[in-house]
Amino acid sequence: MPIVKVGRSRQVTIPKRLFEELELKEGDYVEVERKGNRLILTPKEMIDRDQAKAELFALISRIRERNKDVSPEEVEAALQEALEEVRAAHRAGERRQKSRAK
């Protein structure tokens, strides 16, 4: 297991072998999480908010198209339920991050 030194501005260099195995590149984002006395780095992909909205609306359109035989009210209710589940999971994740930071 490689040992690295914490440098200026609290920077840590990821060993080349691990960097390449994870297919990271300069400028990529990683999530830093504390578990006990360990730091866990998890690669993350960031997506532009406008791009995310466009992809979401495209997905909703495809769902509506594929469910033409279902009443529009049922489709809308299912979409609303799914969106609420995603929002609740997102809020729960934010609360977990805030409690870890304390």
BALUMTOR-618344 format. One record per residue (C-alpha): residue in three letters; z, y, x. Coordinates in pm, whole numbers, padded with zeros to 5 digits, always signed. Each point is the difference from the previous one (the first is absolute). Example, Ala and Ser with C-alpha at 12.3 -4.5 7.8 and 13.67 -1.06 7.14 Angstrom:
REM BALUMTOR-618344
ALA+00780-00450+01230/SER-00066+00344+00137/
This chain:
REM BALUMTOR-618344
MET+00000+00000+00000/PRO-00109+00329+00159/ILE+00254+00275+00066/VAL-00112+00360-00034/LYS+00169+00328+00084/VAL+00063+00282-00245/GLY-00172+00305+00140/ARG-00008+00370-00073/SER+00011+00097-00364/ARG+00131-00351-00081/GLN-00343-00155+00063/VAL-00040-00372+00058/THR-00313-00162+00144/ILE-00115-00316-00178/PRO-00094-00263+00260/LYS-00378-00044+00031/ARG+00001-00367-00101/LEU+00190+00071-00323/PHE-00208+00312-00067/GLU-00319-00205+00026/GLU+00134-00298-00196/LEU+00083+00235-00289/GLU-00343+00163+00037/LEU+00161+00343+00020/LYS-00180+00305+00123/GLU+00114+00343+00110/GLY+00086+00213-00302/ASP+00097-00296-00223/TYR+00320+00026-00203/VAL+00294-00238+00015/GLU+00301-00014-00226/VAL+00331-00007+00187/GLU+00282-00186-00168/ARG+00351-00069+00124/LYS+00147-00346-00055/GLY+00342-00020+00157/ASN-00044+00096+00364/ARG-00377-00067-00005/LEU-00295+00227-00068/ILE-00289-00164-00185/LEU-00345+00161+00040/THR-00250-00089-00272/PRO-00362+00121+00018/LYS-00096+00205-00306/GLU-00329+00123-00135/MET-00001+00350-00139/ILE-00237+00094-00277/ASP-00106+00345-00109/ARG+00150+00092-00338/ASP-00338+00100-00147/GLN-00153-00324+00123/ALA+00288-00198-00153/LYS-00048+00175-00335/ALA-00374-00067+00005/GLU+00061-00369+00077/LEU+00262-00024-00275/PHE-00229+00156-00261/ALA-00285-00228+00107/LEU+00229-00300-00039/ILE+00113+00117-00345/SER-00364+00041-00104/ARG-00079-00355+00114/ILE+00301-00134-00191/ARG-00109+00178-00317/GLU-00357-00126+00045/ARG+00112-00361+00045/ASN+00227+00017-00304/LYS-00245+00133-00257/ASP+00092-00288-00233/VAL+00365+00116+00000/SER+00106+00296-00211/PRO+00012+00329+00194/GLU+00365+00040-00098/GLU+00091-00335+00156/VAL-00188+00085+00320/GLU+00167+00342+00021/ALA+00344-00155-00064/ALA-00056-00256+00278/LEU-00123+00270+00240/GLN+00299+00221-00082/GLU+00240-00289+00057/ALA-00161-00080+00336/LEU+00014+00365+00109/GLU+00368+00023-00096/GLU+00076-00314+00202/VAL-00175+00146+00305/ARG+00185+00332-00041/ALA+00335-00178-00038/ALA-00065-00206+00313/HIS-00099+00316+00188/ARG+00317+00181-00112/ALA+00213-00301+00098/GLY-00163+00000+00344/GLU+00074+00370+00043/ARG+00364-00057-00097/ARG+00029-00286+00252/GLN-00142+00219+00275/LYS+00242+00282-00082/SER+00300-00235-00003/ARG-00105-00148+00338/ALA-00024+00348+00148/LYS+00365+00071-00084/
